[in-house]
Amino acid sequence: METVSVDFFENNAPLVVPYLSQDFTEALKERIRNQSRLSMVRADADASFSGRITGYTINPTAVQGNDRAGLNRLTITVSVKYTNTATPSLNFEESFSRFKDFSTNAGPIQSQEQQLIKDINAMLTEDIFNRAFANW
């Protein structure tokens, strides 16, 4: 295997963050560039990733006084299709989900959201990379 392509991951989650698709797609490309010797191409690759962002939710995880959330959880779910033309038995299509807890005591979600997304994207891309290339 020498080449890989990563299609743009559209955001089909009910709650849409405008930059999430671009950030996730670039994070996956960056993970592959940094952890493999594969060349990134647009088409006709030996392996390819496609999919969409299917979930983006914020839920309370710990309640404090006055029915306020002491901790909240941001969860992102991505549906991924991996195609390996060299070894089709390694192909998969599955969902990956990761979360990060945060406190509103540190400021409103808007002030923390970009860093939370970056952290979750790092976890998601690691899971996806390992699933595709480490055969776990």
C-alpha positions as CSV (number, residue, x, y, z in Angstrom):
1,M,0.0,0.0,0.0
2,E,1.4,3.4,-1.0
3,T,-1.5,5.8,-1.3
4,V,-4.5,6.9,0.7
5,S,-7.4,9.3,0.1
6,V,-9.7,11.0,2.7
7,D,-13.0,12.3,1.5
8,F,-14.6,15.4,3.1
9,F,-16.7,14.3,6.1
10,E,-20.0,16.1,6.0
11,N,-21.7,17.1,9.2
12,N,-25.1,15.4,9.3
13,A,-25.5,15.7,13.1
14,P,-28.7,17.4,14.3
15,L,-26.6,20.1,16.0
16,V,-24.3,21.6,13.5
17,V,-21.0,23.3,14.3
18,P,-19.9,25.1,11.1
19,Y,-16.2,24.2,11.3
20,L,-16.5,20.7,12.6
21,S,-16.4,18.9,9.2
22,Q,-13.3,20.7,8.0
23,D,-11.5,20.2,11.4
24,F,-12.3,16.5,11.5
25,T,-11.3,15.9,7.9
26,E,-8.0,17.7,8.3
27,A,-7.3,16.0,11.7
28,L,-7.7,12.5,10.0
29,K,-5.4,13.5,7.1
30,E,-2.9,14.9,9.6
31,R,-2.9,11.7,11.6
32,I,-2.3,9.6,8.5
33,R,0.5,11.9,7.3
34,N,2.2,11.9,10.7
35,Q,1.9,8.2,11.5
36,S,2.4,6.5,8.1
37,R,4.4,6.7,5.0
38,L,1.4,6.7,2.8
39,S,1.0,9.5,0.1
40,M,-2.2,11.5,0.2
41,V,-4.0,11.5,-3.1
42,R,-7.4,12.7,-4.2
43,A,-8.6,9.6,-6.2
44,D,-7.6,6.1,-7.1
45,A,-5.9,5.4,-3.8
46,D,-4.9,2.0,-2.4
47,A,-7.0,2.8,0.6
48,S,-9.7,5.4,1.2
49,F,-11.7,6.9,4.0
50,S,-15.2,8.4,3.6
51,G,-18.1,9.0,5.9
52,R,-20.0,11.6,7.8
53,I,-20.4,13.1,11.2
54,T,-23.6,11.7,12.6
55,G,-23.6,13.0,16.2
56,Y,-22.7,16.1,18.2
57,T,-24.4,16.2,21.6
58,I,-23.9,18.1,24.8
59,N,-25.4,16.4,27.9
60,P,-25.1,17.0,31.6
61,T,-23.2,14.3,33.5
62,A,-23.1,15.7,37.0
63,V,-25.8,17.8,38.6
64,Q,-25.0,20.3,41.3
65,G,-27.4,22.5,43.4
66,N,-30.2,24.4,41.7
67,D,-30.6,21.7,39.0
68,R,-27.5,23.0,37.2
69,A,-25.0,20.8,35.5
70,G,-21.7,20.7,37.3
71,L,-20.2,18.7,34.4
72,N,-21.2,18.4,30.8
73,R,-20.2,15.9,28.2
74,L,-19.6,16.7,24.6
75,T,-19.8,13.6,22.4
76,I,-19.0,13.4,18.7
77,T,-19.9,10.4,16.6
78,V,-18.5,9.7,13.1
79,S,-19.6,7.0,10.7
80,V,-16.5,5.8,8.7
81,K,-16.2,3.6,5.6
82,Y,-12.7,2.3,5.0
83,T,-11.8,0.6,1.7
84,N,-8.5,-1.2,1.2
85,T,-8.1,-2.2,-2.5
86,A,-5.0,-4.3,-1.7
87,T,-6.6,-6.3,1.0
88,P,-10.4,-6.1,0.8
89,S,-10.8,-8.3,4.0
90,L,-9.7,-5.3,6.0
91,N,-12.5,-3.1,4.7
92,F,-14.9,-1.8,7.4
93,E,-17.9,0.5,7.8
94,E,-18.6,1.4,11.4
95,S,-19.3,4.3,13.8
96,F,-16.7,5.7,16.2
97,S,-17.7,7.8,19.2
98,R,-15.6,9.8,21.7
99,F,-16.5,12.3,24.4
100,K,-14.9,14.9,26.7
101,D,-16.3,16.2,29.9
102,F,-16.1,19.9,30.7
103,S,-17.3,22.3,33.4
104,T,-19.2,25.5,32.7
105,N,-17.3,27.0,35.7
106,A,-14.4,27.3,33.3
107,G,-16.6,29.5,31.0
108,P,-19.5,29.0,28.6
109,I,-19.3,26.1,26.1
110,Q,-18.6,28.6,23.3
111,S,-15.3,29.5,24.9
112,Q,-14.3,25.9,25.3
113,E,-15.8,24.3,22.3
114,Q,-12.9,24.6,19.8
115,Q,-10.4,23.0,22.2
116,L,-12.9,20.2,23.1
117,I,-13.5,19.5,19.4
118,K,-9.7,19.4,18.9
119,D,-9.2,16.9,21.8
120,I,-12.1,14.7,20.7
121,N,-10.9,14.7,17.0
122,A,-7.5,13.5,18.3
123,M,-9.1,10.6,20.0
124,L,-11.4,9.7,17.1
125,T,-8.6,9.9,14.5
126,E,-6.4,7.6,16.7
127,D,-9.2,5.1,16.9
128,I,-9.9,5.2,13.2
129,F,-6.2,5.0,12.3
130,N,-5.6,2.1,14.6
131,R,-8.7,0.3,13.3
132,A,-7.6,0.7,9.7
133,F,-3.8,0.1,10.0
134,A,-3.2,-1.8,13.2
135,N,-5.7,-4.5,12.6
136,W,-7.2,-4.6,16.1
